[in-house]
Amino acid sequence: MVSVSEQDEHLSFIYEIEPAQALHCEICFESFEGSDLLIFSCGHKYCHKCLLEYLAWAKASMKLFPLKCPDSHCTEDIFQNFKHLLPKANYKSLKFIRKNLELIRKKNVIWCSTINCEGYAIVNQKKQSGRCVTCNLIITRHIDHEKEQLKELLSLLQCPKCSSLIYKENFCIQVTCICGTTFCSKCLSTSSNHNVYSCILKPDRRRYPWWFIVILLWAYLLFPFYPAMIMVYYDRNWKSLMVLKGFRFKRIRVILLYVLSPVLYVFLLGYFSILLAEKCLMVLFDNKNIRGFFLALKIALLVLVIPLVFVGVLLACGIGICVLPLFGLYLVALGFFK
């Protein structure tokens, strides 16, 4: 792996456009002349504004190492080119973050536990220990039983690549670590061919359980209770939900959840409709913070759009319920159940 320090030794590959030329930014598609448009060594062209916005997104998403070209098919690391666009202090700060992200990806690196120390140690595989590069503390790698208990209690996941601990959000079935590794939050598979949705209901990764087939075949009668079924299954197999916590009265809570499931079903449809309508309007107003007349216009449009979106969601839900029994029959015919 090429380190950040080695990468930064190379010269920048930015080419300024001659004033006579007029080219288009490949992100915003606006025309630019002169030095407002940059061409990287990979041949892609972007304006200053789009590049700075892309850098801000990459920093928030912890995707600074490597900082790939915005083109989805390009793997060029373009970070060194931002040296010409950023103040020296900002560039140095981002360079430090990149260094840490590079270290996180290495399995033989452990961070120093000394308070206020930002150092790390390279672990010797034979001794399973190393010396901090900053404070010289000898750090030993060992099995922490309290850490394992906390992982289970707090629903923490451990990245299969860099071993970083990640808090698992409710109903999140796929996780991306700060090291860039994307994996299934149930089986921790990092394979690009792994289907996380099938993994939810396939304990042996081959066949669906018999009760899942029954739920599909009787979808016309059972669909009002789907929210309760999903929450109970999730609580037992993935993560403890706040609404079901507590051992003594847990059975009563489950019964109440099934009783209130139809109401919850309608609430979720309405909530999803509001979110979808709001997303549509955000795209319409280009995700900008608006005030005054445009804010009033947005609220008025939201009131008009929500009922239409709700009808669309109900229609889509109805079509899905009609298809589920057919899908169940298909699985029965192929024998994809146990």
Buried (B, 14 or more C-beta within 10 A) or exposed (E): EEEBEEBBEEEBBBEEBEEEEEEBBBBEEEEBEEEBBBBBBBEBBBBBBBBBBBBEEBBEEBBBBBBBBBBEEBEBBBBBBBBEBBEEEEBEEBBEBBBBBBBBBBEEBBBBEBEEBEBBBBBEEEEEBBBBEEBEBEBEBEEEEEEEEEBEEEBBBBBBBBEBEBEBEEEBBEBBBBBBBEBBBBBBBBEEEBEBEEBBBBBEEEBBBEEBBEBBBEBEEBBBBBBBBEBBBBBEEBBBBEEBEEEEEEEEBBEEBBEEBBEBBEEEBBEBBBEBBBEEBEEEBEEEEEEEEEEEEBEEBBEEBBEEBBEEBEEEBEEEBEEBBEBBEEBBEEEBBE
